[in-house]
Amino acid sequence: MAQKKQQQKSYIVVYFAIALVVVVIAIAGTIFGIVRHNQNKKNPTTEKSSVSEQQETTAAEKEATAKIQMTGDVLLHQTTAGDTVAGAAKASGEYDFHKYFSEIDEYIDADMALCDIEGTVDIYGGDKDLAYYPMFNLPHEILPCLKDVGFTGIVTANNHIWDYGSSGAYATVDNITKEGLLEFGTYKSAEATKKPYIVDVNGIKVGVLAWTDSTNGSYMDEEHIDFITKTFNSDDIASADKILEDVKILQDNGAQFIIACLHWGVEYQDEPGSVQKEIAHKLIDGGVDFLMGNHPHCLQPMEKVTTKRGGKQVDRYITYALGNFIGDQIVLEKEGLKTQQAAIVTINIKKNGDGTVDITSGEYLPVLTHAYYKDGVKNDYKVLPMTALKNHPIPCAYASESYFSDSYARVTDLLGTALPVSKFAADKQMPENT
């Protein structure tokens, strides 16, 4: 009996100890809560600040920037008058075009850089049966060269992509993509024409559309003629509505910034036609953010257009023609040898927290394809920045020394003030020959 009472006392002690612990914990929790409440009263913005920082981080994650560059036609001839292909030939029978761009490649440094290739490329493989004007089948080596120079994409929507029918066009597309370059403008099926070109550039969805107003139609097989390239009439304002259908597809698929690449206009003319201007402005108002024009083989004016995006006024740009980025048409003796002149246009874009995209800045670099002579024969070419040439003219076998400063004056006057001229190459010494 005594032993049982002793056990009951032990149980009471244990229960009391447990209850005491619970009470102590409760009191400690209350005191901690009071202290924390008082601390929060002294610092009322602490929690709010934390939420604000999270919101700022989320917004920053949505923001993005990108640099985009565009230039003119890659035009390679091999004739007695202009040998831009033979000048790159090696003893092995291969070609190396890198030397043509050795003075300009440092300036092509964008996240996205586009040019237009006039013609098909190595359609039979192994550089067999190469051809130049009037039908172009260019050496394969031009593709890895352009990639090494800094280009990320090639526009193929032009009249010469049709030179060897659908097989030539598709072989060209395959060669471009195998080199790791993007291709814009040639389609292998009618269904493919509905698939939008949208490229993620640093987190910004850039849509690209590519159309041509001229084709060498006699060379295209019937079963592909309706879809292999998108064609329009640059003398008919109704063509803008066709192109705007592409813009709508891009927008519906999430494109946040849209570039329209148009191969159009009249060759060797300094000004676009009046209907071209109407089309361009209608496209800008309809959602195109930058219009990259080519085909005339010379520069045409650039315009800044104020339009609306998302209810606010923004500046957008039109380049009617960007000239021959590389080419030799000196023999044509066009005014001011304008076929040798081109521009590299740079724009910097920023995606805002709400998904809209602004063009924050831009500029253009005037460039010139210079032909070098040795013993009276052309033996080399280089694409040179005009901003350097005007300060450091070099010997020229086909024009006077004032040709360089005259070219700079002509180009800057023609392109106007829509974007400023790049200044960074002004003090670069140019090579006299190689």
Order of alpha helices (4+ residues) and beta strands (2+ residues): alpha-alpha-beta-beta-beta-beta-alpha-beta-alpha-beta-beta-beta-alpha-beta-alpha-beta-beta-beta-beta-beta-beta-beta-alpha-alpha
